[in-house]
Amino acid sequence: MRPPRRVSPTHLRSIGALLAVFVCTAIALFGLLYWLTRGYLFHEVDERLRGEYAEFHQIGRADAIATIAALTRRDIATSRPYGLFDASGRWLAGNVPVLPDEPDRTPFNYTQRVREDHANVLAHYRGVIIPTTSGLKIIVGHSIDEILDFDGTLVKTLCAGVTLAILLAIACGAALNAMSNRRIRAISETGREIMAGKLNRRLPTRGTNDDLDRLAGIVNTMLDEIERLVDEVRGVCAGIAHDLRTPMTHLRAGLERAQRRANSTDAYAQAIDAAIGQSDVVLGRFTALLRIAEIESGSRRASFGRIALDAVLRDVAELYEPLAEHRGLTLTVDAPLRVEVTGDSDLLFGAIENLLDNALKFTPGGGWVALGVGFDGACPVLHVADNGPGIDPAERKAVLRPFYRSGCAATCATPGHGLGLSLVAAIARVHDASIDIHDNRPGCKIVLRFAAAEQIQRDAKAG
């Protein structure tokens, strides 16, 4: 039975902090909207009040009394009240009974009782005091009850909006949290299976290219490389056990024969020589494996620099030219251009040496071996070709694995331990080069393709 899932306090704190930020942001946004709307409405009222200053500022006493009295009798007198007072504050006309103690020309809020629907109600106004040249003071008012009602409605609407936004945020947060938790659980379960030894499992992706998808893709690429390395280690271990069984058996059998049968110094010397020979075979294979391990560790990258691949190719050809003549083979070199790559000259020398040694080893007498270096577009390319028996298409990937040897007659008749091409493959990987095996019709053509200088710079910056 799966134990119930519990949400950690840290997770709850994270959700609470995000929710608090969202709520505060929503409140601030709606508060700003309320403040701007209210300010705009009052500004419009103030502009109307100030607009009447020019009309009443120059009015005389008699005209002012008659005008204010007429305005007071209008139907909208309760929403647009007027009041006329003398310099001492005594009421002269209008429906504003008292002169407020407010500065002239500055809008202010005030309240007064008015008759409405056979009842006295408290009305809210915004007014301004206009001084006239005749010494009178006129109050011009404007009802703001509708604005206050609108403010109340706006506040309720904003509160409802904030509440709805909070509920929506909680719902969306819960949904996103459930979705992310579901994906994280799937990733965790897959991770536990991988830790249990199922290296062929991969983290699930949804194809949305979101953050988790990109992270899962990176981890899956890493798992591909880990699986390849583990498979190689398993293969190497199995290969070592299988490949060293024969020389170790011969070594033991030879020593036992010498112990039982040898009765002279020469016989013991022959047994010791044979044992040394078998030990050299074992040590040679271990040396090759250590060389591959050193190369694949990447520690040699620190010594990388710009080297002339064509010069290295000529050095290898010059070294092996006597061996080619001894075996009756024609060795040609095609390197008309200077080709530079970033790498280790010793490693590349070893890779070319192994390729050339294989070509010379498997090409029958009277045949030929061709070395070449050049460019394919912007990519430096090196190739080693021969007219020997070639490599079967089904085995072209397998021959790059340690200890793999083809079952064909030419391979069985040729001494070796199946580490040459795996060493070349390791050197190619550490130089970010691809290795391809082609049919040379007849024979085999192995091509090393290096990255262009621009691609190397982009990879370095990305790294």
Secondary structure, DSSP 8 states (H G I E B T S, - for coil): --------HHHHHHHHHHHHHHHHHHHHHHHHHHHHHHHHHHHHHHHHHHHTHHHHHT--HHHHHHHHHHHHTSTTTTTS-EEEE-TT--EEEES--S--S--TT--EEEEEEEEETTEEEEEEEEEEEEE-TTS-EEEEEEE-HHHHHHHHHHHHHHHHHHHHHHHHHHHHHHHHHHHHHHHHHHHHHHHHHHHTT-TT------SS--HHHHHHHHHHHHHHHHHHHHHHHHHHHHHHHHHHHHHHHHHHHHHHHHHHH--SHHHHHHHHHHHHHHHHHHHHHHHHHHHHHHHHTTGGGGG-EEEEHHHHHHHHHHHHHHHHHHTT-EEEEE--S--EEEE-HHHHHHHHHHHHHHHHHHS-TT-EEEEEEEEETTEEEEEEEE-SS---GGGTTGGGSTT----SHHHHTS---S-HHHHHHHHHHHTT-EEEEEE-SSSEEEEEE---HHHHHHHHHH-
